[in-house]
Amino acid sequence: MIAFKKKGNSQQIPKEAGLLERISWCAFDFSNSAFSTVVVDLVFSLYFIRIICAHRTDATFLITFTTFLNQLLVGLLLPLVGTFSDVTGKRKEIVLVFFILCTLTTAYLGTTGEGDVWKGLITYAIAHISFSFSESLVASFLPEIAPESMLGRISGWSRAAGNLGAFISLMTIYPLLSAGFIQSNVDHIRLCFPLVALIYALAGLPFFLNTHQRTPGSQANFSIALKNFYSRTAQMIPSLLKQKYVLLFFLAFFLYSSGATVIMVVIAVYSQMQLGVSGAEQIWLFLTLQIGSAIGAFIFGFLEDTFGPKRTLQLNVGLWFVCVALTLFLDQKWLFFLVTFLIGTANGSLYSVSRALMGLISPPEQVGEYFGLWGLVGRLASGIGPLVFGLLFEINKSFQTPLFAPLVFFGLGLFGLIFLPNQKPTKIESKMPAHGS
């Protein structure tokens, strides 16, 4: 890769990233996991339902609907943000803006209390959206800091850093949540938000100090780049309709990702409302989830090398289906903890194995754009899954009945995977024209 100089800066960017730069990039996943595990998966949903909306019956619907809007907005705007970062060559600076915004709004959540419904939802939405944008843009640095032979290895380092970040952040807030999500413990719960904001900021800082962007901005202005983006998208849609394997995988991915998102978003709420898991038990529940995730990443990585991505993904989604089916009939905490461990095992590699299968069936000449569409499908699934759960809860006011929704999602997704190839198709049904031809 050719080195170049930043304008107004005589310091030359090294051709290849060194160990410090790669570790700094991985550290951002530590930062991301601290936010997603503590704020998104555990604390805010319970805090919002039990404290902020203590005297309301629509809290579950409000938080799931907000999650839907967050993911929909990110999915629609991420291509535009990515285009803007490519045109300006200021990707790291754009990440910094979202990073600061996420840090500040996460800390500000600590000022919310009973009755602050819209203040809490809007602040959480800004934090979650900013987190999502920065997470996606940081991921795009991987090809610049790692040679092709090390992509998987460094991505694995990042995953390990994420597990470590989740573990440390959970242990850090353990004393604050040990008394549970009750009114007398509100002051301690509020401290979780600025504390996680601090962890997020400190863990993410090395990325900005040590990571370099090696791809310069394009010569076109943003309006031209945006026009080209829409033109290329319009050309891609007819081609996509002819790729039955890709379309089928998008549908299967949407279904089982919707199911997985439902479980990860509502597991804290469900465990407390349905089974009485509260206080310190919630922390141990999520530590169990993280341990299972780390083990699952190793196990399913081995299975993928042995059986290929399709069969491994079928095993993974099948495990999800069994876990949800068991959860519907559980009435003891220790059994729920066991199933949570298995959920963590399945969750640990769902994304990575899906990514491998996507790479297997994507047309080589348009793999980047198809991965972009795949990301959009994932964002939509992340929003629609929880929204379906929230709507079903609003109808029958039960936390158990809506679990049939992810069970159906996983069942249909597993059925769709049956028809996908386990090896790269030897002939693409409709070879897509190169852009500009």
Secondary structure, DSSP 8 states (H G I E B T S, - for coil): ----B-TT---B--SS--HHHHHHHHHHHHHHHHHIIIIIIIIHHHHIIIIITTT-S-HHHHHHHHHHHHHHHHHHHHHHHHHHHHHHT-HHHHHHHHHHHHHHHHHHGGG--TT-HHHHHHHHHHHHHHHHHHHHHHHTTHHHHS-GGGHHHHHHHHHHHHHHHHHHHHHHHHHHHTT-SSGGGHHHHHHHHHHHHHHHHHHHHHHHHH----S---SS-HHHHHHHHHHHHHHHHHHHHT-HHHHHHHHHHHHHHHHHHHHHHHHHHHHHHHH---THHHHHHHHHHHHHHHHHHHHHHHHHHHH-HHHHHHHHHHHHHHHHHHHTT---HHHHHHHHHHHHHHHHHHHHHHHHHHHHHS-GGGHHHHHHHHHHHHHHHHHHHHHHHHHHHHHH--SSGGGHHHHHHHHHHHHHHTTS-SS--SS-SS----TT-
